[in-house]
Amino acid sequence: MHLTLTLDAQKTQVQAVAEQLRLQPTAPDRLDCPSHIGNGFVQAYYFPLGLTVNVYQLRLSQPISFETINPANSGVYCLFINLSEEGIEKTIDGKTFAINQQSPNGIFYYAPANQIRQQNAQNRQLRFVAITFTESTFEQLVSLEQRAKVVPSLGSFLFLDIDVPMQSQLQQLFTRNTGSELELNKLAKYTLTLDIWTAVLNKVLQRQSVADTSGLFEQDIHKLFAVRTYLLTHLNETVLLTDLAAMVGFSESKLKRLFPRLFGRSVYQYQLVARMESARQLLTSRQFSVSEVGYQVGYTNMTHFAEAFHKHFALKPRDFLRMIKNKSFSQPESVSN
């Protein structure tokens, strides 16, 4: 099956996909996947200032090629962010790129005048977010001086990485809005979307103004991402710099020197932030006690865990869990550097 989606500021992605499949949306902002194609949904959130978030969570029972056309006159810009376990391949101008959350290519940011093809295999869990915005979004939120630096030219695109705080924020976009909390949850998602959008633009500015990757060989960048992936998938382990360096063929001093240049923090600082963000997600699920969460993110001493959580969020984990159970909370923000 082949679907073609033409981006249009006047038409939502839910509407466009529904028309292609000849289906009626479940609601104006939601389309449930028909059983003959697979299962899952496409959910859209429409916000002020021209921001729209499209959340895709699908498991397909047949392969589908998906072509996105962004006409030169659409006025639509897009962030495609892959949160699937596996990479998603995009083909642009005959070149294929893997969009992977554990690589430098987790975020695909593109302008009008682009045509992109995506091949989706069957029986794979797809979880990705498409944030669209317009020139008026830039006009209202970005200064004229910075606009020239963060607005990509027609036909251009770039790739950026997903950092740990952003990954945590993106996961929250997949929660369902129901009942009396509907409007509150939409407001929270609007705040999240603005934070994610701003973080992406800041990454673009950093790439231009800070020599974070200047002088780094491409093979070194991929090795540093391999170290980051190991940290994120072994949060419950005590890692040694010597072991991490040996894993990718670096000396310990080279790893200590290059890792902060790419990720803005030392290896151990990065692991600490990842542990705290993971702890917040686990506590929010309400499936684990504070001690169970502490063990899962690598702490054997719960006093040390509570101190680290409090330093990061200005809130003790037991207090956070109590507020979640009472449904009287907003997600705490990090207060640590």
N, C-alpha and C positions, 0 to 999 in steps of 0.2 A: 504494500500500500504506500502511496505517496501523498503527502499533504504539503500545500503551499500556503505560507502565511505572509501576507503583505502588511507591513507595519503602517499604521494610519492613526494619526492623532485623534481622529473622530470615531474610531472603531476599536473595541477592546480585543485582546487576544482570545478571551473566552468566546466572544461572538464570532471571531474569525475561524477558530477551530471548530465550533459548533456548525458553522455553515459548510465547512469542508466535509464534515462527517454527516451532514444532513440530519442534525439532531437539534432538539430544543434544550437550551441550558437548564439545569436543575433549578437555578435561580439566576437573576441577571449577572451575578458575579461568580457563578460556579457551574462547572460542567463535570458530571460524573462519567467516567469511562464506560462505554457500553461493553457488555460481557463478551461479545464476539471479537473485541479488540484486546481486552485485558481487564484490569481493574485499577482503581485509583481515581484521581481527580485533578482538575485544573481549577485553582481558586484565584480570583483577582481581588485586589483591594485598591480602591480609588481614593486618592487623597488630594488636598489642595495643592496649588502651585504646579499642577501638571504631572505630579508623581503617580505612577501606577506600579503595583507589585503583582506579579503573576507567579504563583507557586504551583509547581508541577510535581506531583507524586504519583508515579505510574509503574505498573508492571505489565508489559505487553505480551500478549499470547501469539503475536505474529510480528515479523520485522516491519518497521515503518521508516521510510525516509522522510525527512522533514526539512523543507526548504524555506528559509526566511529571506524575504526580499524587503530591503529598506530603501525605498525610492529616494532619489536625490532631493526631491521636493517634499519629503514627508515631515521634516522638522523634528523627527523622533530620534533620540539617542538611547542606547540600550546597554545595560550591564547584564551579562549572562554569567551566573555563578553556579558552578556545579558542586553539589553536596552528596552526590552518589559515591558509593564505595569505589567504583571503577571510573576510569576516565571516560569522557564523552568526546568523540572526535568531531571536529568542525572542518569543513573544506571551504576555503576561500581562495578564489583566483587559481584554482588547480593545486593549491598547497593544503595539506592536512595537518591540523594541530590537535593535540590531545589536551582537553580542559580537565585538569585534575586538581582536587582540593589540596593535595599534598605536594604540589609542584609550583614552580613560578607562574604557571598558567591556570590558576584557579578561577580568575576573573577575566572575562572577555568583554572589553569595553569598545563599542564600535559606533560609528557615525552613520548618517544617511549615505546613500550611494554604495551600499554593500549588499552582496547576495551570498548567502551562507547555506550550506547543505549539512545536515546532520543525519547520520544513519543510526537508527536505534534497533538493536538486536532484540529478539524475543527472550522472555523469561529473565530479564534483568530489571532490577529495581532502579528506577530513575527518580532522582530527587534533585531538582534544580530550581533556581529563582531567576526570573527575568524582570529587572527593574527598568521601566521606561520613563523618560522625561523629555521635555521639549526645550526649545530655545528660551521660552518665557521662564522656565525653571531657573536657568542660569541668570537671566536678567533680574529676577527677583531675589536670588539668594547669593549670587557671586559678584564681587566687585568687578568693575570694568577692567582693572589692571590684571586681575587673576583670570578673568574669563578667557583671555587669549591663550593662557597656558593650559587650561583644563578642558577647553572645548575642542575635540578632535576635528580636523578638517574633513571635508566630504571624501568618502571612500577610504578613510583611514581607520585603523583599529590598533589596539595594544592589549597586552596581557599583564596582569598584576596578580600578586599572591594574596591568599586569604590568611590573615593572622588569627591568633587564638581568640581575642575578644570578639572579632567580627564573626568568626565561626560560631561562637556561642549565640550571638545576636541572630544570625541567620536561622539557626535551629528553632528559635522562638517564632519565626514566621509560619512554621508548619502547625502550630497549635490551632485548634478549631475555635471559632467564635460561636458561643451558644448562650441562650437564655438571657438573664438580666445583666450579664457581664458583657453583652455584645458590644455596646458602644465604648465601654472602658477598654476592652481588648483592641478595638479598632484604633483608639487613641494611642494605646501602647505600641501597636504595630506602626502607626504613623511616626512616632518618635524613633522607633527602631530603624525604620526606613531612612529617615533623615540622617540618623547617626551613621548608617552603613554608607549612604550616598556621600556624606561628608568625608568619611574615612577613605573612600576610594579616591575622591578628588585630592585629598591630602597626599595619598600615595603617588598620584600623578605629579604633584608639585615637588615632592621629595625626590622623585626620580630625576627631575629637571634641575633642582637646586642643590641637592646633596649628593656627593660622590659615593653613595652607598654601594653601588656595584661597579663604580669606575675602577678599572685596573684588575677586576676579577675575571678570570677565564671562565668561559661557559661551563667547562667541566667541573670547575671548583664550585660554581653556583649550584649545580645539580648535586654535588657531594654534600654541600651544606644543607640542602633540602632533605637529603637522605638522613642526615643527623637529626634534623627537626622532626621528620616522620618517626624516627626511632623514639625520640623523646615523647612524642604525643601518644605513641602506642605502647609505651612502657612506663606510664606515670606512677605505677606502684613499685617501681624498682629504683634502687640507688645506683645511679650511673656514674662511671668514672671517666674523666676527660681522656685519660690514656686509652681506654677501651673504645670510646667514640672516635677518637682520632685514628686509631689503628683500623677501625671498621671501614673508613673511607680513604685510608692511605695518606693521612695528614700527620704531621708532627703535632704534639700537644700545643706548642706555641703557635703554630699556624692556625689551628682550630680556634684558640682563644683570641687570636687577632682578627680572623675573618668573620666569625659568627656574628659578633655585634655589628659589624659593618653592613651585613645583609639584613639582620633581624632587629637591630636596635637594642638588644639586650645580650648579656652574657648567656652562656649555655644554662647555667644554674638559675639565673633570673627568669629566663624563658620557661624553663621547666616549672618553676614556682607559679608563674602566672597561669600556665596550662593546668596545673593541679588545682588552683583555686577556681578557675572557670569550670573545670570538670566537677568539682565539689558542689558548686552552685547548681549545676544542671542536675546532679544526682539528688541533692536535697529537694529541688523543685519537683522532682518526680514523685516525692512522698512515698517511695518504695523502700527507703533505707533509713536506718537510724544514723545519728551523727557518727557513732563509732564505726559503723559499717562503711560509711562514706570516707571517713579518715583512712581506714585500711585500704580502700580501693584506690586512693590517690597517693599511697606510699607512706603513710604515717603509722608508726607503731605506738607513738606517744600521743594520746589525744589532747593533752595540754598543749603540746607543740602545734598540733593541728588547729586547735581553737585560737591560739595566738596568731598563727599565720593567716587564718581566715579573717579574724578581726582586724588585723593590720591591713589586709587587702580591701575589705569591704566596710570597715568601721562598724561591724556587726558580728556578734558571736554566732557560731553555727546553730546552737540550740535556739537562740532567739529567732534566727531566720527561719528555721524549721517550724517553730511555733506559729510564726506569722503566716507562713504558707498554709498550715493546717487550718488556721482561722480565716484564710482567704482575705487577709487585710494587709496586703503588702504590695509594694512595687519592687521590681527587681533591683537589688543594690548595685551601685556602680563602684568600680574599683577606685580606691583613693591612693593606691601606691603607685610609685613611678616605675 
